[in-house]
Amino acid sequence: MRYRRLRRDAQRICRQAYKQHITDLVNSDPSSNKRLGALVKSLRCDQLGVSALNEGDTLYSDPKLKADILNRQFASAFTTEGDAPLPVIRRNVTPAVDSIHVVTCKGVTKLLRNLKPHKATGPDGIPARLLKQTTEVAPAVTLLFQASRDCGKVPTVWKEALIVTIFKKGNRSSAVNYRPISLTSILCKLCKHIVHSTISTHMDWRKLNMVSGKGALARHSSCLLLMILLKAWMINLKPT
């Protein structure tokens, strides 16, 4: 009951502050204040979500039908890999990366504190703000990472993603003008960061360049390290 009372009080204070903010924007000079225009633009219905999509000569507004249209569009953009055998790689003389045997609680605590509080939540439903403000869960997260490393398995939810659509430009009724973004688990990203740090340290120590260009490893880490997480770390392989 006390929690509900405090929640109502907080909601009332937030509504009053929002109304006061709107009043201040309306009473200000519109010619010299861009915040009012930005607020109106953000509240426009056509700026939020996905508008009705056109397929053939029919315009669909049902959410499920729009999701099916976008799913077919996104699936058509991927290249289907064939069954050709992988090329034979010559013997590599580069020293292997040391295996990650221990995940420290101090390192996990640092990762939790450096999280961006507004980072989108993945399919596990754990918000970044909660993980950032409750670093007391660092020992439990450390045990989770270490157990995943020792048994060579990852939680099923780490392999899932929430797909959201972002409008690019052009006609909003065309599914071609939308691009998908995958929202993965934040804990899985922390796991990948540990692998990324180990590989980066090894490459800097050995003076290796995975791809040309400054910062290229960091730019390609999202897609590359997901495979490394599921292979090199989880099945106890040593990548070279």
N, C-alpha and C positions, 0 to 999 in steps of 0.2 A: 504493500500500500504506500509506503514511503517512496519507493522507487517510482511508482506511477504518479504520485503527486509531484515529485521533482521533475519528471518527464513533462507533465503538463505545464509546469511553471517555465521550464526551458523552452518549450514550444511557443508559449505565449510571448516570452521575451524576444525570441527570434522573429516572430511575426511582427511585433511592434518595431523592432529594429529594421526589418525589411520595409515596412510601410514608411518609416521615417526616411530611409534611404531613397525610396521612390519619390517622396515629397521633395527632398532636397534636390534630386535630379530634375524634377519637373519645374521647380522654382528657379533653377539656375538658368543662365543664358545658353540656349541651345546652340547658338552660333560658335561659342567658344568651348563647349563641353561635348566631347565625343562619347562620353560614357553613356549618355542617354540613348544615343543612336545604337551603340553596341548592345545595350540592354534590350531595346526593341527588336533588333535583328536576331538576338538569341532566343527571343520568345515567339518568333514567327513559326507557324506550324510547318511551313515547307522547308525549314532549316533543320527539323528534328526528324530522326528516323528515316525510313524509306518511303518515298511517295508511291502512288499507284504505278505499276509496271506494265509496259506494253509488250505483248508477245503475239506476233502476227498482226491481226487487225483488232485484237481485243485488249482492253485495259482492265487489269486485275487489281483489286484493292484488298482482297482477303489476305490476312497475314500468312496463312499456310501456303496459299498459292504463290504469293510473292517469295516466300522462302524457297519453294520448289524451283521457281524461275531463276533465282540467284544461285541456287545449288547447281543447276544445270549449266549456268554460265561459268561459274568458277571451275567446275569439273572439266569443262571443255578447254580451259586454258592450260591444263597440265599435260605434260608429255608422258605418254605411256611407255615405260621401259620395256625393252625386249628381253628375251631369255638368252641373249648372247653371253658366253662365258667371260668372266673377268680377265683382264690382261695379266700376264705373268710378270711379277715385279722382281727385278734383279735383287740380289743380296745387298742389303743396306748395311753400310759400315758405320752409320751414325749410332752413337750410344742410345740405348733405350731410356725412356722416361722412368724414373723411380716410381714404384707403385705407391698409391696413397693408402697408407696403413692406418693412420689415426686421424680422426677429425677432432680438432680441439674445440672446447667450449668457448675459449677466448676468441677464436676466429669467428665462430658462429655468432657470438654476441656482437662483434664489430659489424658483421654483415647485416644483422637485424637493425642496428642503430643507424646504419647508412641507407636504409630503405626509404624510398620516396613515399610519403604518406598517401599521395593521390594516385599511386599506381593502380591500374585496373585489377580487379579480383579475378582469379582464374576459376576453374571448375570445382576446386576444393572448397570454395566459399570463404577462405580465410583472408580478410582484408589486410592490406599492407600497414595501415595505420595501427591496427591491433597488434601486429607483430613488432612494430617499431616501438610502441609505447609499453609493451609488456615483455621486456627482454628477460624476464624471469623464466620464460619458457625455453631459453637457450639450451639448458642441459637436456631437456626432453627432445628438442630438435636435433641436438648433437647425437643423442642415442639413436634417433630415427635414421640419421645419415649414416652412422657407423653400422647399424644393423643392416641397412640396405646395401652397404658396401661389403659386409662380411658374407651375407647370404647370396649376393649376386642378383638381387631382385629389386624392382622399384614398385611403389604403389601404383595400382591401376589408374588412379585419378591423375597421376603425373603424365600418363600417356594420352590424356584427353585434352581437349581445348574447346573454348567457346569462340565461335566465329561471329564476329560483328562486321557490319558493312560500313564503309566510309565512302562518301560521295566524292568523286574526283572533279569532273567538270562536264559541261554539256547538258544534254537533255536528262532530266531526272526520271523520266519514264522509261529510259533504256537501261537494261541490266548491265550493258557493257560499260557504263560509266560509273560502276561501283567496284570497289576492290575489297577483298576480305582481309581481316586482321585476326590472328589467332591469339586468344588470351589464355596463356598456360598458367600452371600453378606457380605461385611465388616461391614456395619451398623448392620446387624443381629448379627454378632459376638460380636460387642460392647454391644448390648442388652443382649446377653447371659452372657457377662462378669459382667454386673450389677447384674443379678440374681445369678451368681456364687459367687460374693463377699458377697451378702446378706446371702446365704445359708452357705458359709464357716464361716462367722462371727458367725452365729447362732450355728453351730456345734462346733466351738472352744469354744464358751461361755458355751454351755451345755456339753462339753467334750464328744461328740458323735463321733463314728467311723462308717461311712457308709459302707466302705469295709476295709479289713485288708491291712496293708502295708502303709508305709510313702509315702505321696504324691499320694495316689491312687485316691483320689477325683479329683485332677488336671488331672491325666492321663485319667480318664473316663469322664471328663466334656463335651467333644465334643458331645458324643451321649446322655448322660443323660440329659444335660441341654437344649438340643433342645426340648425334651419332656416337661421339666419343663417350658420352655419359652412359649410353646403353651398351657400349661395347668395351671400350678400354678400361673403364672403371668398374662397371657392374659385372662383367664376366671375367675380370681379373686378367686382362691382356695388357701388354706393355707396348703402347704405340711408339713408333720410332719417328 
